[in-house]
Amino acid sequence: MKIDILKNNKVMVIYIFSAYTYGLIFLTLKNERKGKKSCFGV
């Protein structure tokens, strides 16, 4: 059961990380369209 929990946690971490990264990219593109500087300073 420990192995299953580790696998589930790994999947959750990857899912949360990818969703968080996607959110940052979306907000960055949204701000750039408005003409504001992005959070990354690019």
N, C-alpha and C positions, 0 to 999 in steps of 0.2 A: 504493500500500500504506500510505502514511503516513496517508491519510484513513481507511482501514479501522481502523487501530490507534487513531486518535483517537476514532472512533465507539465502538469496543469499550471503550476506557478510560472514556469518558463513561457508557456503559451500566453498567459495573461500579461506577463511583463512585455513580451514582444508586441502584443496587441495594443497595450496602453502606450508603449513607446512610439509605435507607428502612428497611432491616432494623435498623440501629442505633437509629433513632428509634422503630420499633415495639417494640424490646426495652426501651427506656427507658420508654415509655408502659405496657407490660405490667408492668414491675417497679413502677412508680409505683402503678398500680391495685392490684397485689397487696399492696403495703405499706399502702395506705390501707384495704384490707379488714381488715387485721390491727390497724388503729387506730394505726399508726405514722405519723410525718410523712414526706411524700414527699421525694424528693431535690430537688424544685424548691421546696419550702417552701410549697406551695399548701395 
